[in-house]
Amino acid sequence: MKTTLRFLLLIGASFFIWWSLTISNNKNGTSSPQSNQPYIEFFMNDFHITSLDSTGKAQYTLTGSHVEQYNNSNKAMVTLPVFNFLDVDNQWLITADKATINKKKNIIKLSDHVVMQQQNKPLAIKVTSDVMFLNTQKQTAYTKTPVTIKQGSSEMNSIGMSYFNLESKLVLKSRVRGFYFNNHSAK
């Protein structure tokens, strides 16, 4: 009988403690942490990333002032990104105010004041737009938004463009207008 009474008291005390904790948490508006709450999985300040191909040759670099990714997302947000397609003969530097990196698709979306500037050329091409997408695996840059292309005293405007870095090919999409001066004298 004593054993049964002790057992009933133990169960009663356990139930009372559990009930007290549950009521106390509900009154305070707190509950146990939930695993589905988003949190920053990683972040870096003043970062520099270099991507190498299978032979160890650098394909591109990405730097920025801040990058962060949440645990429930496949996208990372970058502040003041600087992307650089690296090629011995044809290098491009692309800057913007912000970027979104989609890790699954290997796509970087640059937005706000996007400038794509050719490097190491006397008559460098400069492309400006509000939005530009970069496919890091195919090494392409493209947009469907208005772009302005300047080279020396030439200037063109277009709605959309694609640039294929591996082929050094720039394609303007639609409503192309402007003027082009063939400047063969500057090499």
C-alpha positions as CSV (number, residue, x, y, z in Angstrom):
1,M,0.0,0.0,0.0
2,K,2.9,2.4,0.8
3,T,4.4,1.6,-2.6
4,T,1.2,2.3,-4.4
5,L,0.7,5.6,-2.5
6,R,4.3,6.7,-3.2
7,F,3.8,5.9,-6.9
8,L,0.6,7.9,-7.1
9,L,2.2,10.8,-5.3
10,L,5.2,10.7,-7.8
11,I,2.8,10.7,-10.8
12,G,0.8,13.5,-9.2
13,A,3.8,15.6,-8.5
14,S,5.2,15.1,-12.0
15,F,1.9,16.1,-13.5
16,F,1.7,19.2,-11.3
17,I,5.2,20.3,-12.3
18,W,4.5,19.7,-16.0
19,W,1.3,21.6,-15.8
20,S,2.9,24.5,-13.8
21,L,5.7,24.9,-16.5
22,T,3.2,24.8,-19.3
23,I,0.9,27.4,-17.8
24,S,3.9,29.6,-16.9
25,N,5.3,29.5,-20.4
26,N,1.9,30.3,-21.9
27,K,1.4,33.3,-19.6
28,N,4.8,34.8,-20.4
29,G,4.2,34.4,-24.1
30,T,7.2,32.2,-24.4
31,S,7.4,28.7,-25.8
32,S,10.1,26.3,-26.6
33,P,12.2,27.3,-29.5
34,Q,10.9,26.1,-32.9
35,S,13.3,24.6,-35.4
36,N,11.5,26.2,-38.3
37,Q,12.3,29.8,-37.3
38,P,14.7,31.3,-39.9
39,Y,18.1,32.3,-38.7
40,I,21.3,33.5,-40.4
41,E,23.2,30.3,-41.3
42,F,26.4,32.2,-42.3
43,F,27.7,35.7,-43.0
44,M,31.0,37.3,-43.9
45,N,32.2,40.9,-44.1
46,D,34.7,42.1,-46.7
47,F,34.9,38.7,-48.4
48,H,36.8,37.5,-51.5
49,I,35.9,34.3,-53.4
50,T,37.8,32.8,-56.4
51,S,36.3,30.0,-58.5
52,L,38.7,27.6,-60.1
53,D,38.1,25.2,-63.0
54,S,39.1,21.6,-63.0
55,T,42.7,22.5,-64.1
56,G,43.1,25.0,-61.3
57,K,42.7,28.1,-63.5
58,A,40.8,31.0,-62.0
59,Q,37.5,31.5,-63.8
60,Y,36.0,34.4,-61.8
61,T,36.2,36.3,-58.5
62,L,33.5,37.7,-56.3
63,T,34.1,40.2,-53.6
64,G,31.7,42.3,-51.5
65,S,31.3,44.2,-48.3
66,H,28.8,41.7,-46.8
67,V,27.1,38.4,-47.6
68,E,24.6,36.5,-45.6
69,Q,22.4,33.4,-46.0
70,Y,19.4,32.2,-44.0
71,N,19.0,28.5,-43.1
72,N,15.7,28.2,-44.9
73,S,16.9,29.6,-48.2
74,N,19.1,28.6,-51.2
75,K,19.9,32.2,-51.8
76,A,22.6,34.5,-50.3
77,M,22.3,38.3,-50.2
78,V,25.4,40.3,-51.1
79,T,26.0,44.0,-50.4
80,L,28.3,45.9,-52.9
81,P,29.3,43.0,-55.0
82,V,32.2,43.1,-57.5
83,F,32.2,40.2,-59.9
84,N,35.2,39.7,-62.3
85,F,35.1,37.3,-65.3
86,L,38.7,36.3,-65.7
87,D,40.2,35.5,-69.1
88,V,43.7,36.2,-70.3
89,D,42.5,38.2,-73.3
90,N,39.2,39.5,-72.2
91,Q,38.5,40.5,-68.5
92,W,35.2,42.1,-67.3
93,L,34.5,43.8,-64.0
94,I,30.8,43.9,-63.0
95,T,29.7,46.0,-60.0
96,A,26.3,46.7,-58.4
97,D,24.7,47.9,-55.2
98,K,23.4,44.4,-54.3
99,A,23.2,40.8,-55.5
100,T,21.4,37.6,-54.8
101,I,23.2,34.4,-55.3
102,N,21.1,31.3,-56.2
103,K,23.4,28.4,-55.2
104,K,21.2,25.7,-56.8
105,K,21.1,27.4,-60.3
106,N,24.6,29.0,-60.2
107,I,22.9,32.3,-61.0
108,I,23.8,35.7,-59.5
109,K,21.2,38.5,-59.9
110,L,22.9,41.9,-59.7
111,S,20.6,44.9,-59.1
112,D,20.7,48.7,-58.7
113,H,23.4,50.6,-60.6
114,V,24.9,47.6,-62.5
115,V,28.0,48.5,-64.4
116,M,29.8,45.9,-66.6
117,Q,33.2,47.3,-67.6
118,Q,35.7,45.7,-69.9
119,Q,39.2,45.7,-68.5
120,N,42.7,45.9,-70.1
121,K,41.5,47.3,-73.4
122,P,42.2,50.8,-74.8
123,L,38.6,51.2,-76.1
124,A,36.9,49.4,-73.3
125,I,33.2,48.6,-73.5
126,K,31.0,49.8,-70.7
127,V,27.4,48.4,-70.2
128,T,25.0,49.8,-67.6
129,S,21.6,48.5,-66.5
130,D,19.4,48.2,-63.5
131,V,19.4,44.4,-63.4
132,M,21.8,41.8,-64.7
133,F,22.0,38.0,-64.3
134,L,25.3,36.1,-64.3
135,N,25.4,32.4,-65.0
136,T,28.7,31.4,-63.4
137,Q,29.0,28.0,-65.0
138,K,28.3,29.1,-68.6
139,Q,30.1,32.4,-68.0
140,T,27.3,34.5,-69.4
141,A,25.8,37.8,-68.4
142,Y,22.2,38.7,-69.6
143,T,19.3,41.0,-68.9
144,K,15.9,41.8,-70.4
145,T,16.0,45.4,-69.0
146,P,17.2,48.5,-70.8
147,V,21.0,48.7,-71.3
148,T,23.3,51.4,-72.4
149,I,26.5,50.4,-74.1
150,K,29.4,52.8,-74.5
151,Q,32.7,52.3,-76.3
152,G,34.9,55.4,-77.0
153,S,32.6,57.9,-78.7
154,S,30.1,55.2,-79.7
155,E,26.8,54.8,-77.7
156,M,24.0,52.3,-78.1
157,N,20.8,51.5,-76.2
158,S,18.9,48.3,-76.2
159,I,16.2,46.5,-74.4
160,G,18.0,43.4,-73.2
161,M,21.4,41.9,-74.0
162,S,23.5,38.8,-73.6
163,Y,27.2,38.5,-73.2
164,F,29.0,35.2,-73.7
165,N,32.4,35.5,-72.0
166,L,33.9,32.3,-73.4
167,E,33.2,33.4,-77.0
168,S,33.7,37.2,-76.4
169,K,30.3,37.8,-78.0
170,L,27.9,40.6,-77.1
171,V,24.3,40.3,-78.4
172,L,21.8,43.2,-78.2
173,K,18.2,42.0,-78.0
174,S,15.6,44.6,-79.2
175,R,14.9,48.3,-79.9
176,V,18.6,48.8,-80.6
177,R,19.4,52.4,-81.4
178,G,22.4,54.7,-81.1
179,F,25.6,55.4,-83.1
180,Y,28.7,53.4,-83.6
181,F,32.1,54.7,-84.7
182,N,34.6,52.1,-86.0
183,N,37.8,53.1,-84.1
184,H,40.4,50.9,-85.7
185,S,43.1,53.5,-85.1
186,A,43.1,52.8,-81.3
187,K,44.5,49.3,-80.7
